[in-house]
Amino acid sequence: MQVKVDSPWIYPLIAALGILFAYKMVNIPSRTEIAIFAIGIFLIPALKYPKFSTYYLLTFPLFVPFFRRLYYLVGERVQTDPIMLISDGVMIAFLASLILLWIYNKERCRDILSALIVAFTLWLFAKVFLQNLIPIVQALYGFKFNGLYVPFFFAGSYFLYSLAGLQRIITVVTITFMATACYTIWQIVIGFPAFDQAWMDSVTFTTLYIEGIPRPFGTYVSPAALSDAMCILLILGAYWLARGGMVQKSFGLIVMAAGTYPLLIATVRTNWIAAVMGLYFFFIFLRIMGPWKKGIHLVLLVLVAVALSAGSKTEDETQNRQLSSHMQNDERGIHDIMVKERVQAVSNPMQEYSLLKRMDTWKGIWNYSFTYPLGRGQNTTGYAHSYYFQILGETGYPGLLFFLAILCLFFHRGFYVVRMATDPAAILLARLFLTMVFMFSILNLTGTHLHSNPGDIYFWFSGGALAFLYRHVRDEAATVKDEPATTHSLQVESSGA
């Protein structure tokens, strides 16, 4: 259809577009306008092409806090920023497309892991309304962090069709994380831009500083989110290093170097421990043969992680001095304060206030879990200092059992792929995603790392990718097993003829 110039509606449309263009030339769009425009732009592709949602949610949310902070140059800090809801809108569109595809294809949930994911998500949503001790609006806000991204598991398990497609995703996300690491290194070496500084002046949480020196946060919402991202980048570097070939190995070394420097400067002991254990898990543990040896080794790794992440030197020694005294009267630089002194953070765990506070919080959740065995509802525990205790406190024993069962199946299916696969590419991918799951399982012992990006997205996607690899290897093994029987039947038929 061609539009004629003399169509009666064309002139009002041109005038309206001209007015809008003129308005935007002299007025910066508000946060709400940006959010509505972005969701409107991404909505149709997300509904029609679920792979678009997959690539979007694995990459773009890493930069949303960066774009959000640009507004601090022209406006005040807002309590609820609509820009942060863009990714949530895309995730909801992803869920809608997933449900529509299930209905259209008359899917039936025959897989126990997929059934557990659906049941866990529904239980998390039910706890918004069921025996919740706070208003529904606050409980829904808790579900946004606790449960909204759990179904992203299906981005890995349902929408992946080939190993090559999964490898392309790994390439894209590695480059994306590299970009965020480079910006973090810029913050460390050059300094914070004006909009980052304006954001730092507007926030109140004390963990942004160590001994008065601000921790870099890159393009992420906080230094803690950056820490998780750099752990992921380090494991991605290990993946490229293990792929073989001079180009891949060189790229892997560059990726690991880019992730290590921000990890040392920006993070605390828990992420250091998780990163080191993740590398050990990837390069050594997954090469140990025998289920019993693996099981004993895994238990020892978890116990060591708990012991090391339990505590550090007393707070008076490591966190209460101010920036002015260090920069004016001390010769120590950022590397001395951020790295050298915190290397000692694995000693005297039972003398640290933060450990005692965590244990007191966990004891309180454990005690009231007998009064509220189904949990007190979403967003009722505050910060529990452990994802496992957070799930127990808010969703009760059913929620905790759901999650632990899902976690066990992630490991079971990943180990199956590593043991049974004949394709080196499938084995290497399984090692990568198993390490992701293991690393976040360690981090969740003393933190809630599945409540924000990138932890929530990459944990559940890794589990979905392991489910896909499990089906791929199982189907391949079944095909190989059927081939001799088919050959034998053909030989019998030919001899009979």
N, C-alpha and C positions, 0 to 999 in steps of 0.2 A: 504494500500500500504506500503510495506517495502522498506527502503532505503538500497541498497547494498553498501558495503564498497568500491567496485571497481568502483562505479559510477564516471564518469569523473569530475563531478562538485563538489564532496564532499571535495576534497583536497584544491581547492582555497577557498571554503567557510570556512573551518577550519582555513586556514592561515589568512583570512580576520578577522575572529573573534578573533584569537590570537593577531593580530596586534592591533585591537581595544581595547582589554582587556589590553594589555601592555600600550597603550597610556593613557587609563583612570587611570591606576595605578599611573602614574607620572604627570598627568595633571587634574586639577579640571575642570569639564565641565563648559562652559560659561552659562550665563543666557539664552541666545538664545537657546543653545543646550538643556538645561533643559526644557524650554517652549515647544520646538518642540517635545521632547521625551514624555513629560507628555500629551500633546494634542493628540499625536499619540496613546499613550496607552489608553487614556480615550475615544477617538473618537468613536470606534466601539461599546463599551458597551453603550455609551450615545445614539447612533443612534438606536441600537437594543432594548435596555431596558430603556425606559424613567424613570422607577423608580430608576435606577442607577443614572441618572442625578439629580433626586429629592434628594436622600440621599447625593450625592456628594455636591450639591450646598447648602444644609442646614448645612453641617459640614466642609468640607475641606477648603473652602475659609476663614474660621476663623483663619486658621494657615498659609495661604500663606504669609502675611507680616512677620511673624516670620521667615519662611524659607528664605525669601528675605533678611532679615537683616543679616543672616549668611554670606552673600557675602561681607558685609562690613569689615570682617576680612581679606579679600584677595583682595579687589578692591575698587575703588572709587564709589561715588554715580553717578548714571546715570540718564539722564533726563527722558527717557522712559524705564521702566523695563519690559522686555518681560515676566517675571514670573507672573506679575500682569494680563497678558492676558490669563492665563490658564483657569480661571473660565469663562471668556468671550467666549472662544472656546467651552467649555462644554455647555454653555447656547445657543450658536448658534446651536450646535448639537441637543440640546433639542428642539429648535424651528423647526429644520428640521424634526425630528422624529414626532413632533406634526402635522406639515403640511402634511407629508406623510400619517400618520394615518387618518387624516381627508379626504384626497383624496381617500385612499383605502377603507375606510368605508362609503364614500359618505355622510359625515356628513353635516348637515344643521344647521346653528346657529339659533335655535328656542328660545333661552333664551336671554332676554333683557340684562342681566348683561354681559354675554359672548360677545354679540354683541358690547356693550359699550367698553369692554376691547380691542377688536380687533380694533374698530374705534379709540379709544384713542391712541393705539400703532401706527396705520397707520398715524394718524395726527402728532404725535411726529416725526415720520420718515419723513413725508412730509415737516416739518418745517426745515429739514436740507437743503432743496433746495428751498422751497417756501418763497419768500421775506426774505431771510436771508442776513444780512448785513456783514457777515464775510466769509472767505474762507471755502469751503466745508469740507476740512480736519478738521479744528477746529470745524465745526458744527457737523461732525460725532462723534468727541470726546465728544461733549456735549450730543449727543443722547446715547452714551454708558452709561452715568450716568443717563440720564433722562428717557430713554425709553426701553433699551435693556432688562431689567428684569421685565418689566410690565407683559409680557405673562407668567411669572412664576406663575401667578394666576392659570393657567391651571394645574400646578402640583398638586394643591390642589383640584380643581374642576373636572378635567377630568381623572386623573390617580389614584384617591382614590376609593376603592371599598367597604371598610368596616370600621366600627368604630375601630376594632382591629388593622387594618393597620395604622390608624391615631394615635392610642395610642402607637404603636411601634415607630413611628416617634418621638413622644413626648419624649419617653424614651431615644432614641438615642441622640436627640439634647440637652436634659437636661444634660446628661453625658458629651457631647462635651463642652457645656458652662461651666460646672463645672471645666473641665480641664483648660480652659482659665482663669477662676477666680483664680484657685490655682496658676497658673503662675504669675498672677498679684499680688497676696498676697506675692509671693516670691520676686517680684520686690520691694514691699513696705517694707518688713521686712528685707530681706537680702541685696538687692541692685540690680543694673542693671548689667547684664553680659557685657563682653567686646564688643560684637557685637551690643547690644542695645545702649551702650554708644557711639560707633562709629557712629551709625545712628543719635543719638541726636546731636552729634557734626556737622553733615552734613546738618541738616535742619535749616530753618530760621524762621518758623512761631512762633510768640510770645505766642500763646495759649498753647504751650507745657509746659510753666512755669507759676506758680502763686507765685508772690513775689520771683522770682528767684529759686524756688524749682520745679524740674521737676515733672510733673504729670505722674503717671504710665499709661502705654498703653497696657500692657499684650501682647498678640499675635496679636493685631489689628494694623491697619494702623495709628491710632492716638488716643489720649485720648478721643476725641469725639465719635469715633466708639466704644471704650471700654465702655463709658457711656451708649450708646444705648444697648450694649450687656448685661450689668449688670441689666438694667431695664427689659430686656426680661427674664433674669435668675430669677429675683425677682418674676415675674408673674408666671414663671414655678414652682417656689417653692410654690407659693400660690395654684397652681393647684394640686400639690402633697399633700399639706396639706389638701385640701378639698376632696380628694378622699376617705378618711376614712381608717381605719385600722392602727394599731400601726406602722407597717413598713413604710407605705406610709407617715404617719404624721411625723415620725422621719426623713425620707429622705427629706421631704418638709422643715422642720426646718433647716436642714443642708444646703440645697440648698439656702434658703433665707439668711442664715448667710453668706454663701460664696459670695453671690451677694451684700449684704449690705455693707460690709467693703470696697471693691474697689469702690462702688458707692459713699460712703462718702468721700473717699480720692481723687479720680480721677476726679470727675465730678463737674459741675457747677450747679447753682440753677435751671435751666430749667429741667434738668434730675431729680433732687431731687423732684421737683414739680410733674413731670410726673409720677414718681415712686409712690409717695404717693397717687396721684389721681387714678393711675391705681389700687392700692390695694383697695382703697375706692370703685372704680367702680366694682371690682371683688367681694368683700365681702358684700357690702351694697347696692349699686345702683341697681344691677341686681336683687335684691330681692324685690325692690319696685314694687308694683302692680299698674296697671292702666296706659294707654298711656299718659294721660295728666300730671300725676304726674311725670312720667319718662321724658317727654319732658321738663317740667319746671326745673326739677332737672338737666338735662343735660345742659341746657342753663346756669344755675347758675354755674355749674362746669367749663364750658368753660370761663365764665367771670372771675371767681376767678383765673383760670390758667393764663389768660392774665394779670390780675392785678399783680399777684405774680411774673410772669416771666418778667415783664416789665423792671425792673432795680434793682440795688443794691446800696450800698454805693459808693461814688465817687471813680474813678479809682486811684486817688492819695493815698487813704487810703488802697486799696486792692490789687493793682497789680504793683506798680512801685518801690517797694523796691527790693534790690538785695539779692541774696543768702548769700553773704559773711557777710553782716551786721546782718542777722538773725542768722546765724550759729556761728558767732564769738562773737557778742555783745548782742545777744538776748537769753533769756532763753526759748523762745517758741520753741516747736518742730513741727514736721510735722503735728501732729493732731491738734495743736492749730491754725496753719496757714491754713490748708486745710479744717478743719471742723468748729471749734468754731467761727472763725472770719467770715466765710462765711454763718453761720446760720443767720447773720444779713442782708443777701442779699435780703431780701424781703421788706426792708423799703426804703423810699425816692426814689421811682422809677423815678420821673420826674427830679431828679437832676443828673442823670448819663449820661455821654457822650455817652455811647454805645446805650442807648435808643434813644437819640436825633439823632444819626447817622442812626439808623434803620428807624426811622420815616422819616428822610430826603430821605433815599433810597426808601422807600415805596411810598412816595409822588411823587418822580421822575418817578417811574414805573407807578403809577396811571395816571400821567399827560400824558406821552407819549403813554399810552394804547389807548387814543382817536385818536392819530395820526396813530398808528399801531394797529388797533383792532384785526388783525390776528397775532399779535406778531412780534418781530424783528428777530426771528429765534433761533435755538438751540445755547446755549453757548454765548449769547450776553449780559446777564445782570450781569455777574460776580457773586459775592455772594450777594444774595438778602436778606439774613437774614430771609427768610420766604419761605417755599415751595410754598405756595399759590400765593405769589407775583412773585416768580420765574416762575411758570407756566404761569401766566398772562403776564409777560414781554416777555417771549420767544415764547409762543404758542398762546397768545391772549385769547380772550373771549371764542372761541370754546374749546380750551384746558382746560381752567378753568372750564367751564360748564361740559365737559366730566368727569373731575376728581371729581367734587362735586356730580354729579349724581351717579358715581360709589361708592363714599363714603356713600351716603345716602342709596344705595341699600345694601351695606355691613351691615350697622346698621339695616336696615329693616329686612333683612333675619336672622341676628343673633338674634334680638329680637323675631322674629317668632319662632325660634327653642327653645329659652328659655321659651317662653310662651306655645307652643303647644306640645313639645316633652314629651313623657311618659318615655323614657329611661333615667335614671339619668346620664349615661355615655355620652349621646349625649348633655344633658343640660350642663354638666360640661365642655365638649370640646367647646361648643358654648360660654360659659362664658370666657374661656381662650382666644379664638381667637377674640372675641369682645373686650376684654380688650387690646389685642395687637393693634387692629385697633384704639381704642380710645386713647391709650397712644401715638402712633405715630401721631395721629391727633393733639394732644396737643403739642407735640414736634415740629411739622411742623409750628406752629404759629410763632415761632421765630428762625427757623432753617430749613435747607434743609436736613432732615434726611433720605430721600428716594433716595439719590444720591450715597450711598456707603453701603457696607456690614457692619453690618447685617440688617440695616434698610430696604433696598430695597427688599431683599429676603424674609424677614419674614413678612413684611407688605402685600405684594402681595400673599404670600402663605396663610396667615391668611384669606384674603378675599376669596381665592379659597376654603379653608377648610369650611368657612361659607356657601359658595354656595353648596358644597357637603352635608353638614349637613341639609341644607334647603331642598334639593331634597330628602334626606333620610327620613326626618320627614314628608314631604308632601306626598311622595309615601306610607309611612306607614299609614298615616291617610286615604288616599284614599282606601287602602286595607281593613282597618277596616270598613270603610263606606260601602264598597261593600258587606261585608260578610253577613249582615242581609238580603239584597235583594236576595242574592244567596240562603240563607237558606229558605227564604219565597217561592221562586220559586220552590225549591226542594220539599217543603211540599205540594204545590199546585199540582205538578205533581204526587206525591205519592197518594194524596187523590183522584185525578181524575182517577188514575189507579184502 
